[in-house]
Amino acid sequence: MATVSAIPSGARSEHRGLAYWMDRVQKEMESVRAAPDVDAVHKLRVAIRRCRSLASVMEEVDTDPAWPAMRKAARKLFRGLGDLRDAQVMDAWVGKLGPSGDPLREQLHAAFESSEPKLREGALRFAHKFDEKLWTRLERHLRQRARLVPVASLAAECLALERLEDAKELHSRALRTEKPKPWHALRIGLKRFRYTVENLLPEHYAAWSDNLKRLQDLLGDVHDLDVLAAMIHKADAAEPEDARKTWDEIIARERRERIETYRQLTLGKTSLWNEWRSNLPHNGRLEAAATARLRATARAADTRPRRTSQVSRIAIALFDALRRVEAGSLFVDESSSRILRAAARLHRTGAGDGKSPQKAARKFLLSLKVPPGWSREEWETLAWSVRYHRGPEPKPKNSAFAQLPESQQQKIRTAAGLLRLARALRKSGIESVSGLRAEKSGEALLLRVPGLDDSAESAARLAAAKHLLELGLARPLVLKPIPKPEKLLVLPPQQSAIPQPSAAASD
């Protein structure tokens, strides 16, 4: 099986990122407007598909509304060109597979010829309606947002891995049936993986592009043949049954050949799926890649990164201090540490989203794919923790939170409570967490905080902030300040009372 070193160190691929493809859409648009022939329509649809595919990837990292706006701006044009493209492709297949003089071949060819002018007219209408000024504005804005996931970064590898796992699942489903829909879904999944690698991992793409294109072509042919088969069955019933049967046999044979070739390339020890997976993060690197992806999401959503960093440091210091005194079983569990650290990075994900940014953050996080190495329950716990890191505490009854298992509720209370307390400590002027420590004192936990302001205002703020954490810990939490050490007055060295002889005197 291939290993990470299977990617040649000298492999290079011309990196064609978002800016390239958005610019390409406008250039290919000019060709379509001049003459919407087969090549022009195909090239424009390819450019649009790559833009929209990259936008769908970035939407999993970045909540900026310009990403869905870009996909929407090109949607009608892409679909409008699709009808003409489908007719052009089907006509080519009929000419390739149908024997000369075949009545059904002639009938289908005539139908394509008669419908083509109307389809061309429709495609041109969509091309002329396309808002190029909006497209240009989106390109200028999004080329900056695309940098949130640097090319060839760990975050990029994580996004590619997620697409690979999705496509591999579709691969497994398709192999269990001969029906068209699963094979078409696999074709779409493989395209998404291919375009993600092409845009974000150019060196990987240089090594994989031939095989990726070969599989995509095989699956594209299978889809085209399925569409052609459906058209044959809808053709004029006046045609002889023998003619239909002959076409069915030809299409079925061509389809089987391509599926068999696909199986040979994707099954067994030499499977292309295995090669691609072995060259993407696994073992210890897998968690690092997932963390990088979450950091990219945090950077994209956060308008106050310095404040978030302060809260994150305090929350992690609180967690570590409580873990050292074995404040509870949750602090021993490694998944709790991972959830807390990720929640600390992502707690401002919904900032600016209307009246309930916490609800918006939970909804957004749950809409994302579960990061590699995480369980669904862990990811939901993180989303709930971000939901309750501020604002009203979770209701004990008649709420979605109340339907969660008690053990999960306790993890959420603890993680959200730590974030609440960290935010309150920051507001109370705590910047450094050096020296913060926890102690057990009877039934309570004592938390000694260096530099804590012992004012009534600070005490009231911290009392409200620590309540949810106390519920998670199932015991009181007492905060005590550690006074800052007084600065020592350093006196300058005393001058000697005995005069020193001059150089001349010493001579």
Secondary structure, 3 states (H helix, E strand, C coil): CCCHHHCCCCCCCCCCCHHHHHHHHHHHHHHHHHCCCHHHHHHHHHHHHHHHHHHHHHCCCCCCCHHHHHHHHHHHHHHHHHHHHHHHHHHHHHHHHCCCCCHHHHHHHHHHHHHHHHHHHHHHHHHHHCCHHHHHHHHHHHHHHHHHCCCCCHHHHHHHHHHHHHHHHHHHHHHCCCCHHHHHHHHHHHHHHHHHHHHHCHHHHHHHHHHHHHHHHHHHHHHHHHHHHHHHHHCCCCCCHHHHHHHHHHHHHHHHHHHHHHHHHHCCCCCHHHHHHHCCCCCHHHHHHHHHHHHHHHHHHCCCHHHHHHHHHHHHHHHHHHHHCCCCHHHCCHHHHHHHHHHHHHCCCCCCCCCCHHHHHHHHHHHCCCCCCCCHHHHHHHHHHHHCCCCCCCCCCCCCHHHCCHHHHHHHHHHHHHHHHHHHHHHCCCCCCCCCEEEEECCEEEEEEECCCCCHHHHHHHHHHCHHHHHHHCCCEEEEEECCCCCCCCCCCCCCCCCCCCHHHHC
